[in-house]
């Protein structure tokens, strides 16, 4: 195999890794918005193995992939924000449940 052919095959593999990671991040964001955290966690495990491949190939250190690196970084930040918003919503719900339980206990005690 000529060097040029090897580079093309290697480049295709690197692009596939980046495409796979992007797809998993987009799916995680979708699942996080739907509140399906188990699926988010399962997808994160898949993403970890892809990230390991990306790190091994050092594809994101190459200048021609700067745009992809920026896009993936934005997706990670978006996922982080969606998960943080979900955590905040769960915290509010837990506080309401706690308040409701205290109210019920007060009614039982004095009612």
PAZAPA-4460 file (N, C-alpha, C; in steps of 0.05 Angstrom, whole numbers, plus 32768, in hexadecimal, padded with zeros to 4 digits):
% residues 111
    n_x    n_y    n_z   ca_x   ca_y   ca_z    c_x    c_y    c_z   seq   type   mol
   8011   7FE8   8000   8000   8000   8000   8012   8019   8000     1      X     A
   800C   802B   7FEF   801B   8044   7FED   8014   8056   8005     2      X     A
   8027   8068   800B   8023   807A   8022   800A   808A   801F     3      X     A
   8004   8094   8007   7FED   80A4   8002   7FD3   8094   8007     4      X     A
   7FD3   807B   7FFF   7FBB   806A   8004   7FB9   8064   8022     5      X     A
   7FCF   805F   802F   7FCF   805A   804C   7FC3   8072   805B     6      X     A
   7FCD   808A   8053   7FC3   80A3   8060   7FA5   80A7   805C     7      X     A
   7F9B   80A0   8044   7F7E   80A3   803E   7F6E   8090   804F     8      X     A
   7F77   8076   8052   7F69   8063   8062   7F6A   806B   807F     9      X     A
   7F82   8074   8089   7F85   807D   80A4   7F73   8096   80AA    10      X     A
   7F72   80A8   8097   7F61   80C0   8099   7F44   80B9   809A    11      X     A
   7F3B   80A5   808A   7F1F   809C   808B   7F18   8090   80A6    12      X     A
   7F2A   8081   80B2   7F26   8075   80CC   7F24   808B   80E1    13      X     A
   7F35   809F   80DF   7F34   80B5   80F2   7F1A   80C4   80F0    14      X     A
   7F11   80C9   80D8   7EF8   80D7   80D3   7EE0   80C7   80DE    15      X     A
   7EE1   80AD   80DB   7ECC   809B   80E5   7ECB   809D   8104    16      X     A
   7EE2   809D   8111   7EE2   80A0   812E   7ED5   80BA   8137    17      X     A
   7EDD   80D0   8129   7ED1   80EA   8130   7EB3   80EA   812A    18      X     A
   7EAB   80DF   8114   7E8E   80DE   810E   7E7F   80CD   8123    19      X     A
   7E8B   80B7   812B   7E7E   80A5   813F   7E7B   80B4   8159    20      X     A
   7E90   80C2   8162   7E8F   80D1   817B   7E7A   80E7   8179    21      X     A
   7E79   80F5   8163   7E66   810A   8160   7E49   80FF   8162    22      X     A
   7E44   80E9   8154   7E2A   80DC   8155   7E22   80D4   8171    23      X     A
   7E35   80C9   8180   7E30   80C0   819C   7E2A   80D8   81AE    24      X     A
   7E39   80EE   81AA   7E34   8106   81BA   7E19   8112   81B4    25      X     A
   7E11   8113   819B   7DF7   811D   8194   7DE1   810C   819F    26      X     A
   7DE5   80F1   819F   7DD1   80DF   81AB   7DCF   80E2   81C9    27      X     A
   7DE7   80E6   81D6   7DE7   80EB   81F3   7DD7   8104   81FA    28      X     A
   7DDB   8119   81EB   7DCD   8132   81EF   7DAF   812D   81ED    29      X     A
   7DA7   811F   81D8   7D8A   8119   81D4   7D7F   8109   81EB    30      X     A
   7D8E   80F4   81F4   7D84   80E3   820A   7D84   80F3   8224    31      X     A
   7D97   8104   8228   7D98   8114   8241   7D80   8127   8242    32      X     A
   7D79   8132   822B   7D61   8144   822A   7D47   8135   8230    33      X     A
   7D47   811B   8229   7D30   810B   822E   7D30   80FF   824A    34      X     A
   7D46   8103   8259   7D48   80F9   8274   7D50   80DC   8275    35      X     A
   7D5A   80D1   8260   7D62   80B5   825F   7D80   80B3   8266    36      X     A
   7D85   80B5   8280   7DA1   80B6   8289   7DAF   809B   8286    37      X     A
   7DA0   8085   8288   7DAD   806B   8284   7DB8   8068   8268    38      X     A
   7DA9   8072   8254   7DB2   8071   8239   7DCA   8084   8235    39      X     A
   7DCA   809B   8242   7DE0   80AE   8241   7DF9   80A0   824B    40      X     A
   7DF7   8092   8261   7E0D   8084   826D   7E18   806E   825A    41      X     A
   7E06   805F   824E   7E0E   804A   823C   7E1C   8055   8223    42      X     A
   7E12   806B   8219   7E1F   8078   8202   7E3B   8084   820A    43      X     A
   7E3D   808D   8223   7E57   8097   822D   7E6C   8081   822D    44      X     A
   7E64   8069   8234   7E77   8053   8234   7E81   804E   8217    45      X     A
   7E6E   804F   8204   7E76   804C   81E8   7E89   8062   81DF    46      X     A
   7E82   807B   81E7   7E92   8092   81E0   7EAE   8090   81EB    47      X     A
   7EB1   8085   8203   7ECB   8082   820F   7EDE   8072   81FE    48      X     A
   7ED4   805C   81F3   7EE6   804B   81E2   7EED   805A   81C8    49      X     A
   7EDB   8069   81BE   7EE1   8079   81A5   7EF6   808F   81AC    50      X     A
   7EF2   809C   81C3   7F05   80B1   81CB   7F21   80A5   81CE    51      X     A
   7F22   808C   81D9   7F3C   807F   81DC   7F49   807C   81C0    52      X     A
   7F3A   8074   81AC   7F44   8072   8191   7F4D   808C   8186    53      X     A
   7F3E   80A1   818B   7F45   80BC   8182   7F5F   80C5   818F    54      X     A
   7F61   80C0   81A8   7F7A   80C8   81B7   7F92   80B8   81AC    55      X     A
   7F8E   809F   81A7   7FA3   808E   819C   7FAD   8097   8181    56      X     A
   7F9A   809F   8170   7FA2   80A8   8155   7FAB   80C5   8154    57      X     A
   7FA5   80D4   8169   7FAD   80F0   816C   7FA1   8101   8155    58      X     A
   7F8A   80F9   814C   7F7D   8106   8135   7F77   8123   813C    59      X     A
   7F6E   8129   8154   7F65   8144   815B   7F7D   8157   815F    60      X     A
   7F95   814C   815F   7FAD   815E   8161   7FB5   8168   8146    61      X     A
   7FA9   815D   8131   7FAF   8166   8116   7FA0   817F   810F    62      X     A
   7FAD   8194   8104   7FA0   81AD   80FF   7F88   81AB   80EC    63      X     A
   7F88   8198   80DA   7F71   8196   80C8   7F57   818D   80D6    64      X     A
   7F59   8185   80EF   7F42   817C   80FE   7F3A   8190   8113    65      X     A
   7F44   81A8   8112   7F3E   81BD   8126   7F20   81C2   8128    66      X     A
   7F12   81C3   8111   7EF5   81C8   8111   7EE6   81B2   811E    67      X     A
   7EEE   8199   8119   7EE1   8182   8125   7EE6   8182   8143    68      X     A
   7EFE   8189   814C   7F04   818A   8168   7EF2   819F   8176    69      X     A
   7EEF   81B6   816A   7EDE   81CB   8175   7EC1   81C2   8176    70      X     A
   7EB8   81B5   8161   7E9C   81AB   8161   7E97   8196   8177    71      X     A
   7EAA   8184   817A   7EA7   816F   818F   7EA8   817C   81AA    72      X     A
   7EB9   8190   81AE   7EBA   819E   81C8   7E9F   81AB   81CE    73      X     A
   7E93   81B8   81BA   7E79   81C4   81BD   7E63   81AF   81C4    74      X     A
   7E65   8198   81B8   7E52   8183   81BE   7E55   817A   81DB    75      X     A
   7E6E   8176   81E4   7E73   816E   8200   7E68   8183   8213    76      X     A
   7E6C   819D   820D   7E62   81B2   821E   7E43   81B2   821F    77      X     A
   7E37   81AE   8207   7E1A   81AD   8206   7E0F   8196   8216    78      X     A
   7E1C   817F   8215   7E14   8168   8225   7E17   816E   8242    79      X     A
   7E2C   817B   824A   7E30   8182   8266   7E1A   8195   826F    80      X     A
   7E13   81A8   825F   7DFD   81BB   8266   7DE2   81AD   8269    81      X     A
   7DDC   819B   8257   7DC3   818C   8258   7DC2   817B   8271    82      X     A
   7DD8   816E   8277   7DD9   815D   828F   7DD7   816E   82A9    83      X     A
   7DE4   8185   82A9   7DE2   8197   82C0   7DC6   81A1   82C4    84      X     A
   7DB8   81A8   82AE   7D9D   81B1   82B0   7D8B   819B   82BA    85      X     A
   7D8F   8182   82B1   7D80   816C   82BB   7D85   8167   82D9    86      X     A
   7D9D   816A   82E1   7DA4   8167   82FE   7D96   817C   830E    87      X     A
   7D95   8194   8304   7D88   81AA   8312   7D6A   81A5   8315    88      X     A
   7D5E   819B   82FF   7D41   8195   82FF   7D3B   817E   8313    89      X     A
   7D4C   816A   8314   7D48   8154   8327   7D4A   815F   8344    90      X     A
   7D5D   8171   8348   7D61   817D   8363   7D48   818C   836C    91      X     A
   7D3C   819B   8359   7D24   81AA   8360   7D0D   8197   8366    92      X     A
   7D0B   8181   8356   7CF6   816E   835B   7CF9   8160   8377    93      X     A
   7D12   815A   837E   7D17   814E   8397   7D10   8161   83AE    94      X     A
   7D16   817A   83AB   7D0F   818D   83C0   7CF0   818F   83C3    95      X     A
   7CE2   818E   83AC   7CC4   818F   83AE   7CB9   8176   83BB    96      X     A
   7CC5   815F   83B5   7CBC   8146   83C2   7CC1   8148   83E0    97      X     A
   7CD9   8152   83E7   7CDF   8155   8404   7CCC   8167   8412    98      X     A
   7CC5   817D   8405   7CB2   8190   8410   7C97   8183   8413    99      X     A
   7C8F   8174   83FF   7C75   8167   8400   7C74   8152   8416   100      X     A
   7C8A   8144   841A   7C8B   8130   8430   7C89   813D   844B   101      X     A
   7C96   8154   844E   7C94   8163   8468   7C78   816C   846C   102      X     A
   7C6B   8175   8458   7C4F   817E   845A   7C3D   8167   8462   103      X     A
   7C40   8150   8456   7C31   8138   845D   7C36   8130   847A   104      X     A
   7C4F   8131   8482   7C55   8129   849D   7C48   813C   84B1   105      X     A
   7C48   8156   84AA   7C3B   816A   84BC   7C1D   8164   84BE   106      X     A
   7C10   815E   84A7   7BF3   8157   84A8   7BEE   813E   84B8   107      X     A
   7BFF   812A   84B6   7BFB   8112   84C6   7BFF   8117   84E4   108      X     A
   7C12   8128   84EA   7C18   812E   8506   7C02   813E   8512   109      X     A
   7BF8   8153   8504   7BE4   8165   8510   7BC8   8160   8506   110      X     A
   7BC5   814E   84F3   7BAB   814A   84E6   7B9C   8134   84F3   111      X     A
***
